[in-house]
Amino acid sequence: MAPRRPAAVPVPPVIETDHSASAAFGRVDDEGTVYVREGDGERAVGSYPGATPEQALLYFARKYDELHASATLLRQRLNAPEVTAKEIADGLGALKTHAEGADVVGDLPALAALVAEVETGLADKRSRESAQRAEAKKAAAAEREAIVAEAESIAAQPVERIQWKSSTARMRELLDTWKTHQKSGVRLDKDVESALWQRFSKARNSFDKGRRHHFAELESSRGEVKATKEALVAEAERLSTSTDWGQTAGAYKRLMDQWRHAGRAGRKNDDALWERFRAAQDAFFTAKDEEQAREDESFRGNLEVKERLLVEAQALLPIKDLGATKGALRSIQERWEAAGKVPRGDVDRMEKGLRAVEQSVRDAEDTRWKKSNPELSARANSLVSQLQAKIAELEEQVAATDDAGRRRRLEGELESSRSLLAMAQAGADELGG
C-alpha cells in the first residue's frame, strides 16, 4: 500500500522568524513532498506546490516551533501559583491533540519529552493543590468549629446570667459569619459541613427557645409588677391631699420602700407610673412644707420669748446658791412650756441650750448629796483610820529591824500607805468627814 501523501497547501507568506534549526529535521524530495525524521525512518508531512524546498521546510518547521513554544509556555505556567492544575490540564490536552501525529518538521523527541515534562509537573501540581486544599479544608473546618463552639457556649449559659441583648446580637453575627464562610470560603466535605451545621443549628434553636421562654416569663412578671406599682400609685394619689402630715409622710416612706422592691415593669410603664407616683408625692410634701412654713412664721413670737428665757437660764451659771438657782430654773421652765412651739429649724438649738443649764443644776445636786451622805462619809473615815493604824505599825517595824533588805521593803510599803492616806483624807474632807 502506497504511503499517505498529505494534501497540498497554499504558498506560505514570507517567514520572518528563523526556523532553520527545526527545519534541519526534515527534507523535501524532488516532487516537493516534505518529510520529517521519525524514529529510524521518516514521515511525509505535506507539500507546497510552487514553493521552493526551503520555503516548504520552513513552513512546517514554523508549525513545529509554534507547538514547541506552546509546550514551553505551559511548562513555565506550572510554576505560577495563580494558574491552577485544571488550566494546565486543559492546555496540555489541547497541546497533545495538536502534537500527536502533527504534520510538522522539527525535533519530535524533544517535543515529546517537553510534553512528558509538563505531564509530570502537572501531577506534582495536582498533588500540591490537593495538599493545599486539604490544609485549607482543615483550616476552614477549624474556623467553622470555632463558630459552632462559641454558639454552643452562648446557648449553655445559665439563664440567670445571660445578657440577652448582647448574646442575641452575637448569635446573629455568628450566623452571618457562617453564611459568609459557606458562600465564599473553602467548601468542606459534605459530611463534615453537615455535622457542624447540625450542632450550630441545635445551639441556635436551644438559645432561641430559652430566649422566648425568658421573655415570656419576663412579660408575665412585668405584668404583675405593673399591677403592683399601679396600686402603689393609686395609694400615693389618694394620700396626696392628706393633711395628717406626720402619719402621711411615714406612709409615703413605706410606699417608696415597696416601690424599690417591686421590680421592673418595663421602661415605658415604669417611667409613666413613676411620673404619677412622684407627682402625687411632690403634691403632698409641697403642701406639707407650705403648711409648716406658715406654722414656723406663727411661732416667731414664741422663739423670741424662749430666746430671752434661755439667756436668763444661762445667767444662773455658775451656781452659787443651789436652792435659789433651782427655784429660778423652775420658774424659767414653767414660762418655757407656756411659751409654746418654736420654728422647726430652732427647736434643737433651743432645747440643747436649756438642757445644758438643767444638767448643770443636776450635777450640783449630785455633788451636794455625795458630800452629805453619812454612809460614804463613814466609809471614808474608816479607811483613814485603817491607813493611820497601818502606817504606825510599819513605822514600828522599820525602827525595830536590823535587816537592810527588809527595811527597804518596809519603807517602800510605808511610802505607799502614806500616799493612800493623803488621798483618803482628801476624800473624807470633801464628804464633810
Secondary structure, DSSP 8 states (H G I E B T S, - for coil): -------B--------S--HHHHTTEEE-TTSEEEEEETTEEEEEEE-TTS-HHHHHHHHHHHHHHHHHHHHHHHHHTT-TTS-HHHHHHHHHHHHHHHTT----S-HHHHHHHHHHHHHHHHHHHHHHHHHHHHHHHHHHHHHHHHHHHHHHHHTS-GGG--HHHHHHHHHHHHHHHHHHHHHS----HHHHHHHHHHHHHHHHHHHHHHHHHHHHHHHHHHHHHHHHHHHHHHHHHHTT---HHHHHHHHHHHHHHHHHH----HHHHHHHHHHHHHHHHHHHHHHHHHHHHHHHHTHHHHHHHHHHHHHHHTT-S-S-HHHHHHHHHHHHHHHHHH----HHHHHHHHHHHHHHHHHHHHHHHHHHHHT-HHHHHHHHHHHHHHHHHHHHHHHHHHH---HHHHHHHHHHHHHHHHHHHHHHHHHHHTT-
